[in-house]
C-alpha cells in the first residue's frame, strides 16, 4: 500500500515509512472481515493498530499474527464440537 485514502475522501495520504502497514479497508480485505469488524477488533484490543494522520493502520505482521490465532482458535472449537 503506497497511500491511504484521506477521511474526507479527497486526497490520498502518502505512506512513506508505512509500506508494511494496511489501513482498515486493506486489513478487512486481507482478513475477509467487514471493515466495521476490524474497527471493533481494534477497539477491543484484539488487533494492535496505530493512529496515523487520523487513520488507523495495522502492521502486516500483526495481521498475520491475528490470522494464525483466529484459525487456531476456530480449529480447536470445531475439534471440540466433534468430541
N, C-alpha and C positions, 0 to 999 in steps of 0.2 A: 504494500500500500504506500503510494507516494504522497497522497494528500488525503485529507478527510474533509467532508462537506461541513461548512460552517452552519451553526444552528439556524441562521436566517435563510440558509439555502442559497445565498447569493454568490459567495466566493469560497473556493476551496482553500484550505489552510495547508501550507507545505509541512511535511513531517520530517524535516532534517533531524537526524538522530533518533527518529522513531520508526525506522524502517521495519523493525521486528514487532511492531505493535499493530493491533487492529482496533478500529472503532466499534461501537456496539452493533451496527448493521453487519460489519465484516465478521465479528465474533459470532453473531447469531447464525450467519450462513455457515461458518465452519462447524459450529456445534449442532446445526439443524434445529435450532430453537427460534421462537419468536423473539424479536428484539426486546419486547417488554419483559420476557422471562429472563433474559440476560441482565437487564437492569435490576430485576428482583434478586438475582443471584449476587450481584454486586452489593446491593443494599444489605442483604443478609450476611455478607462477608464470606460467602461460599466461593466467590470468584474475585481474586485480587485485581484491582484496577487503579489507575491514577487519573486525576483530572488534568487535562492539558488544553489550554485555550477554551475553557468551559465545556470540554467534551471528555467523556470517559474513554480511556484507551487501555487495552489489555495486552500484555506481552504474549506472543505466540507460545512461548514455553509454558505460561500459566494456562493457556487454553488446552495444550496437550496434557498437562497435569490433571486438569479438571475432566477432560475426556476419559483418561485412563481410570480415574477414581469413579466416574459415573458408570462406565462399562463394567468395572469390577463389582460395584455395588449391585447393579442390575443382574449380573451373572449370579451372584450369591443369592439374591432374592428369588430368582427363578429356580435355583437349585433347592432352596428351602421349600418351595411350593411342591417339588417332586417327592419330598420325603414322606 
